[in-house]
């Protein structure tokens, strides 16, 4: 939640601060891209740190740095300072999703791991909905306090920035109150610390004393890599195994799937307020018997000329909220049945169904049917979590955080390109936008055929899912 609040905050803060900071369209584009650039810049380094210094410690300090830099952005006197601080806060949070997935997967039993990891996507989706709910009342507040030292006026968008940043502080406190990954301790050769963590987990789960834990020895049972001296040689040692057999196949496959997932779906999630606003305006003008793209085009001129109003459209925010929560519910439902259906089948089915729905958005003149198809298409975002469950399973512990960070980083790089391409296509050739992005999503279902199968074994009422 802390990562989402801070990184996605620019979607609300950039347009709301346009009048206060006197930003141009180009400057606003740079401001909005800073979080993604910060994430791309530091993902590799944070993956290395998590594999060598511990998941819990890196996550905790990353959240603190993100809170300090993110909160400081509320006092930005100009757009350049805002960009620098958001770049730093997002850079600190670059590995948050990857590291939290790695940490969670290493602290949970295998028969529950897929469900828990995939449910983190629900947290992301619901959080984006909460952001819209928070933004509506806060941005409507009418106040302005002059701060002489910074020569700024503290207004509603700066308050909203503080609200978004505060969740990082809460996340940091929670991380320092948590256990380190026992698998990480074993990878570092610290068996006693791993046992201490397992005893603590046992005591919390069972209500018994930690001394009653019957396990007296644990082994990792996998390669721990070769020790290296020096940061750069160590980073190289963490990266090279991912680029050569036997891990190369998994690295390439998951990187391609993340590219398809992030490029196909993420841009539409970002531009959903723009799409919803255009559809609503077309409907109000009585132009409802059109395809989606025709309705977008009918309101394009008026939308592009509305540059003097720095407020955010309330309907667009409510649409984001409802859509995000709906997708979160869909993810919960699919996550509860993933162990019975199988992760591979689930990823394939979601990609094909979502891609087909996206291709059908403009196949009708009914905006209601088009909206339903768009919602089904956006449901493909649940595969962010399902693909991540493969990432945390197929790589050994000593390079797991690095692998997840790198594959996610590649997906985010493609997302940056997709966001810019989609906005241009929505304005110049809307139908081509849906055909290209939805077609890519559809193709992703066939690429997912290369994922390892799940073999389900049921023993004494417990479902254990093992990669074959």
Secondary structure, 3 states (H helix, E strand, C coil): CHHHHHHCCHHHHHHHCHHHHCCCHHHHHHHHHHHHHHHHHHHHHHHHHHHHHCHHHHHHHHHHHHHHHHHHHHHCCCHHHHHHHHHHHHHHCCCHHHHHHHHHHCCCCHHHHHHHHHHHHHHHHHHHHHHHHHHHHHHCCCCCEEECCCCEEECHHHHHHHHHHHHHHHHHHHHHCCCCCHHHHHHCCCHHHHHHHHHHHHHHHHCCCHHHCCCCCCCCCCCCCCCCCCHHHHHHHHHHHHHCCCCHHHHHHHHHHHHHHHHHHHHHHHCHHHHHHHHHHHHHCCCCCCCHHHHHHHCHHHHHHCCCCCCCCHHHHHHHHHHHHHHHHHHHHHHHHHHHHCHHHHHHHHHHHHHHHHHCCCCCCCHHHHHHHHHHHHHHHHHHHHHHHHHHHHCCHHHHHHHHHHHHHHHHHHHHHHHHHHHHHHHHCHHHHHHHHHHHHHHHHHHHHHCCCEEEEEECCEEEEEEC
